[in-house]
């Protein structure tokens, strides 16, 4: 059985980090989370741009030299 009761769980030694280490970890995670959020937003903007330009390029409605200007 893959379950522990309270007695079994409380018998497992547990290391608790000091407050400074917890704060450092929290800052690290928050910074990375913000970076991931920004990259996700940028990725979605690029997907939207691709989805709007690609059909126009394929149909000939838009040429590459028109995009760079």
MDAnalysis code that builds the backbone (N, CA, C; Angstrom):
import MDAnalysis as mda
import numpy as np

u = mda.Universe.empty(207, n_residues=69, atom_resindex=np.repeat(np.arange(69), 3), trajectory=True)
u.add_TopologyAttr("name", ["N", "CA", "C"] * 69)
u.add_TopologyAttr("resid", np.arange(1, 70))
u.add_TopologyAttr("resname", ["UNK", "UNK", "UNK", "UNK", "UNK", "UNK", "UNK", "UNK", "UNK", "UNK", "UNK", "UNK", "UNK", "UNK", "UNK", "UNK", "UNK", "UNK", "UNK", "UNK", "UNK", "UNK", "UNK", "UNK", "UNK", "UNK", "UNK", "UNK", "UNK", "UNK", "UNK", "UNK", "UNK", "UNK", "UNK", "UNK", "UNK", "UNK", "UNK", "UNK", "UNK", "UNK", "UNK", "UNK", "UNK", "UNK", "UNK", "UNK", "UNK", "UNK", "UNK", "UNK", "UNK", "UNK", "UNK", "UNK", "UNK", "UNK", "UNK", "UNK", "UNK", "UNK", "UNK", "UNK", "UNK", "UNK", "UNK", "UNK", "UNK"])
u.atoms.positions = np.array([
    [0.852, -1.177, 0.000],
    [0.000, 0.000, 0.000],
    [0.895, 1.236, 0.000],
    [0.601, 2.204, -0.861],
    [1.441, 3.393, -0.996],
    [0.840, 4.573, -0.239],
    [0.618, 4.379, 1.044],
    [0.071, 5.465, 1.858],
    [0.704, 5.396, 3.238],
    [0.845, 6.541, 3.842],
    [1.386, 6.615, 5.196],
    [0.349, 7.241, 6.111],
    [0.258, 6.706, 7.288],
    [-0.584, 7.360, 8.284],
    [0.253, 8.442, 8.969],
    [-0.331, 9.171, 9.864],
    [0.373, 10.274, 10.512],
    [1.603, 9.784, 11.262],
    [1.468, 8.667, 11.946],
    [2.587, 8.133, 12.715],
    [3.762, 7.770, 11.813],
    [3.470, 7.123, 10.694],
    [4.526, 6.753, 9.754],
    [5.173, 7.974, 9.126],
    [4.367, 8.946, 8.757],
    [4.884, 10.163, 8.139],
    [5.720, 10.979, 9.119],
    [5.277, 11.047, 10.357],
    [6.005, 11.852, 11.339],
    [7.336, 11.213, 11.740],
    [7.542, 9.957, 11.404],
    [8.807, 9.311, 11.741],
    [9.900, 9.572, 10.701],
    [9.551, 10.205, 9.598],
    [10.522, 10.513, 8.539],
    [11.240, 11.812, 8.893],
    [12.577, 11.794, 8.933],
    [13.305, 13.032, 9.249],
    [13.114, 14.066, 8.134],
    [12.971, 15.298, 8.514],
    [12.713, 16.371, 7.556],
    [13.659, 17.530, 7.833],
    [14.352, 17.984, 6.792],
    [15.248, 19.139, 6.920],
    [14.460, 20.396, 6.549],
    [14.513, 21.379, 7.410],
    [13.832, 22.654, 7.158],
    [14.903, 23.713, 6.943],
    [14.887, 24.378, 5.757],
    [15.912, 25.387, 5.480],
    [15.700, 26.631, 6.335],
    [16.787, 27.410, 6.493],
    [16.663, 28.649, 7.263],
    [15.900, 29.694, 6.436],
    [15.455, 30.734, 7.101],
    [14.631, 31.750, 6.441],
    [15.311, 32.431, 5.274],
    [16.627, 32.691, 5.401],
    [17.353, 33.367, 4.320],
    [17.348, 32.521, 3.053],
    [17.541, 31.221, 3.210],
    [17.546, 30.324, 2.050],
    [16.164, 30.257, 1.408],
    [15.129, 30.254, 2.215],
    [13.759, 30.241, 1.698],
    [13.488, 31.510, 0.897],
    [13.931, 32.654, 1.398],
    [13.739, 33.928, 0.699],
    [14.511, 33.928, -0.620],
    [15.744, 33.422, -0.604],
    [16.538, 33.359, -1.840],
    [15.856, 32.470, -2.875],
    [15.351, 31.331, -2.440],
    [14.652, 30.423, -3.352],
    [13.401, 31.080, -3.905],
    [12.645, 31.733, -3.035],
    [11.414, 32.396, -3.459],
    [11.713, 33.480, -4.501],
    [12.754, 34.281, -4.277],
    [13.141, 35.314, -5.243],
    [13.524, 34.694, -6.585],
    [14.272, 33.605, -6.527],
    [14.689, 32.910, -7.739],
    [13.480, 32.417, -8.537],
    [12.537, 31.797, -7.845],
    [11.337, 31.266, -8.502],
    [10.490, 32.402, -9.072],
    [10.328, 33.486, -8.316],
    [9.534, 34.618, -8.805],
    [10.154, 35.235, -10.043],
    [11.475, 35.418, -10.053],
    [12.151, 35.986, -11.219],
    [11.981, 35.092, -12.436],
    [12.133, 33.793, -12.243],
    [11.974, 32.871, -13.365],
    [10.533, 32.818, -13.842],
    [9.589, 32.889, -12.924],
    [8.177, 32.880, -13.303],
    [7.841, 34.107, -14.153],
    [8.363, 35.248, -13.768],
    [8.130, 36.484, -14.537],
    [8.751, 36.368, -15.926],
    [9.945, 35.824, -15.997],
    [10.625, 35.647, -17.283],
    [9.821, 34.696, -18.173],
    [9.322, 33.627, -17.615],
    [8.504, 32.671, -18.369],
    [7.234, 33.347, -18.867],
    [6.609, 34.168, -18.021],
    [5.388, 34.870, -18.422],
    [5.657, 35.804, -19.604],
    [6.774, 36.541, -19.556],
    [7.114, 37.452, -20.644],
    [7.389, 36.699, -21.945],
    [8.115, 35.603, -21.849],
    [8.420, 34.813, -23.040],
    [7.150, 34.198, -23.613],
    [6.248, 33.754, -22.749],
    [4.980, 33.187, -23.204],
    [4.158, 34.234, -23.945],
    [4.124, 35.449, -23.419],
    [3.403, 36.543, -24.083],
    [4.014, 36.845, -25.436],
    [5.335, 36.922, -25.496],
    [6.014, 37.193, -26.758],
    [5.766, 36.072, -27.767],
    [5.796, 34.852, -27.305],
    [5.539, 33.715, -28.183],
    [4.137, 33.791, -28.765],
    [3.156, 34.129, -27.942],
    [1.782, 34.234, -28.437],
    [1.652, 35.357, -29.465],
    [2.337, 36.479, -29.243],
    [2.308, 37.576, -30.218],
    [2.917, 37.134, -31.548],
    [4.018, 36.384, -31.490],
    [4.640, 35.893, -32.720],
    [3.756, 34.880, -33.433],
    [3.067, 34.044, -32.678],
    [2.133, 33.078, -33.279],
    [1.017, 33.825, -34.001],
    [0.476, 34.854, -33.354],
    [-0.591, 35.641, -33.983],
    [-0.103, 36.323, -35.256],
    [1.115, 36.866, -35.216],
    [1.679, 37.517, -36.396],
    [1.878, 36.518, -37.528],
    [2.425, 35.362, -37.194],
    [2.616, 34.306, -38.195],
    [1.284, 33.893, -38.807],
    [0.280, 33.688, -37.956],
    [-1.016, 33.225, -38.438],
    [-1.716, 34.258, -39.320],
    [-1.399, 35.538, -39.126],
    [-2.019, 36.552, -39.978],
    [-1.225, 36.789, -41.265],
    [0.099, 36.638, -41.220],
    [0.907, 36.913, -42.407],
    [1.042, 35.722, -43.342],
    [1.151, 34.526, -42.815],
    [1.397, 33.355, -43.649],
    [0.336, 33.141, -44.727],
    [-0.953, 33.210, -44.412],
    [-1.948, 33.041, -45.476],
    [-1.829, 34.111, -46.575],
    [-1.487, 35.331, -46.194],
    [-1.334, 36.399, -47.180],
    [-0.118, 36.152, -48.070],
    [0.961, 35.639, -47.496],
    [2.147, 35.316, -48.284],
    [1.871, 34.170, -49.242],
    [1.186, 33.152, -48.764],
    [0.884, 31.984, -49.595],
    [-0.047, 32.371, -50.746],
    [-1.015, 33.217, -50.492],
    [-1.974, 33.604, -51.536],
    [-1.389, 34.621, -52.503],
    [-0.261, 35.215, -52.174],
    [0.335, 36.231, -53.038],
    [-0.187, 37.625, -52.752],
    [-1.082, 37.751, -51.804],
    [-1.639, 39.051, -51.436],
    [-0.567, 39.970, -50.862],
    [0.467, 39.368, -50.305],
    [1.544, 40.116, -49.664],
    [2.875, 39.521, -50.087],
    [3.849, 40.390, -50.371],
    [5.193, 39.920, -50.739],
    [6.163, 40.249, -49.615],
    [7.240, 39.497, -49.560],
    [8.205, 39.661, -48.474],
    [8.785, 41.068, -48.449],
    [9.098, 41.661, -49.589],
    [9.671, 43.005, -49.589],
    [8.685, 44.057, -49.083],
    [7.394, 43.773, -49.137],
    [6.393, 44.682, -48.586],
    [6.406, 44.641, -47.049],
    [6.755, 43.505, -46.484],
    [6.755, 43.344, -45.034],
    [7.917, 44.096, -44.406],
    [9.089, 44.054, -45.036],
    [10.265, 44.681, -44.443],
    [10.207, 46.210, -44.521],
    [9.319, 46.767, -45.283],
    [9.214, 48.242, -45.404],
    [8.262, 48.787, -44.434],
])
